[in-house]
């Protein structure tokens, strides 16, 4: 009887966390307003980003929603999924908490990108099918 009571109590404590999407918990964590340094680059405060990400063995391109066409950032902190980097361009729609470099520079492959965005907490990632928007 005591084992059953402990099991019911444990289930009652764990159930709310199972019903809450993991992304919701990540978003509820307060954003860090302090600047940070990573790999020698200065980054601004944490903020929520959402947009499309494309990656292959040479590209890690993030286009934030609302940014003008062609204004892409180099994305760091992405954990490859099965099939990423196999010579095939993979695209995702991401929502995450992260930081953007404090000042424009030359980031990514051959310094092609003016800013770098660093993922600190991934909220959601959805694989996109089809050609990218022009």
JOHU-V971535 format. One line per field, one symbol per residue. ss: DSSP state (H for helix, E for strand, L for the rest). Layout:
BEGIN
ss = ???
END
This chain:
BEGIN
ss = LHHHHHHHHHHHHHHHHHHLLHHHHHHHLLLLLLLEEELLEEELLLEEEEEEEEELLLLEEEEELLLLLLLLEEEELLLLLLLLLLLLLEEEEEEEEEEEELLLLLELHHHLELLEEEEEEEEEEEEELLLLLL
END
